[in-house]
Amino acid sequence: MAQVQIVSDGVNYRHHIRSGEHALVADEPVSLGGQAAGMAPFDLYLASLAACTAITLRMYAEKKGWDLGEFRAELSSSRYADGRLQVHRVLHASGVLTEAHWARLLEVVEKTPVTLVMREGATITSEQGP
């Protein structure tokens, strides 16, 4: 499915991430000892959900012949008292959409691939490389 490689260059917490021909930098904010040279891990987590949200809704709208216009999703995270993560999405579209369109989009957004994986969890394994 997906494959990502991350490499540290030894400068605080800055890391270079590659996936195929695409690259980006991850880091921690200065307040946590980083240089703020890139998004922090939880920013990347939200960015993944935001990208899947926008792409899925754009695909769905195109299939239905709906014009989303400019689409924007704003995501934020917080913690419940018991420590569980809570993510909130606010969706915006400049296209003319009816209440029925929005109701359907809000149903579809609950079933995007990344939304489902984040809700269900994933099995994560680790091993030492050669």
N, C-alpha and C positions, 0 to 999 in steps of 0.2 A: 504494500500500500504506500507507505511514506517512509522516507529514510532521511535522517538528519545527522550531520557531524558537527561537533563543537570542539574548538581548540582554544586553549588558553595561551596568550602570548606573554604571560608573566607580569602584566601590568595590572596590579590590584585585582579587581574582579572582572575586568574586560575580557570577553570571549568572542570569538568569531564563529558564526554559525553558517553552515552551508547546506543547501538542499538542491542537488542538481547544479544548475548554473546560477542559482540565486544565493545571495549572501546578505547577512545583516550582523549587527553587533548587539550583544547583550551586556549589561553592566548593572551595577547597583547605584543608587543615588549617592551623592557625596555624604549625606547624613549617615549612611551605612558603610562608609569607607570606600566606596567606588568613585568613579570619575563622571558618572552620568553620561557615558559615551554611547549608550544605547538603552533600549527598554529593559526594565527589570523583569525577572521571571514571571511574576504575576501579571505584569503588563502584557507580556507575550501570551499568557494564558487567555486573558480577555481578548487580545487581538485575534487569536485563533477563533474564538467564538464569534467575534464581530465579523470576521471575514466570511465564516460559514453562514452566518445570518444574512449578510448582504447578498452573497452570491446565490444562496438558495431562494431568497425572496425575489431577486431579480429574475432567476430562471422561471420560477412559478408565475410571476406576473407576465413575463414574455409569452409563456405557454397560453395564458388566458387572454392575451391581447390587451392587458392593462398597462397603462403608462405610469410607472413609478416616478418618472422625472428624476430629479436628484434624490438619491436615497442616502439616509444617514442613520446610523445606530450609535447611541451613546451607552456605554456599558460601565458599570461601577460595581465594586465588590465591598463587602463588609463581613463581619463575623457575628454570628449569633452568640448569645451568652455562653452556650456550650462549646464554642470554638468552631462550629461548622461554618463553611464558607457560603455566603449568599451572594448571588450575582443578579443585578437588575439591569434590564435592557429598556431603553426608550427609543422608539422607532419614529423616524420622520421621512416623509416623501413629499416632494413638491408637486407631483402629478395629482390630477383630480381623481380622488378615490372616494367611493361611497362608503357608508357605514358597513354595508355588507362586504365590500372589498376588504376593509380593515379587519372585520371580524374573522374573515377567512385567513388573511395574512397572519393574524395573531394565533390562529390555530396551527398554521403551517410552521411558524417559527418555533413552536414547541417540539417539533419533530425533525429539526435539522440534524444531520449526522453528528456534528460536534456536540450539540445540545444533548443528544441521546447518550453519547459516550461519557460526557461529563456527569450526567445524572446516574448512569448505570455503574460507572467506574470501569477500570481496565485492569487486567492482570499485568503487573510490571515485574520483569525478572532482570537480574544483573549477573554478570560474570566478568572475570579478569580476562583481558585480551592477551594475545601472544607477545 
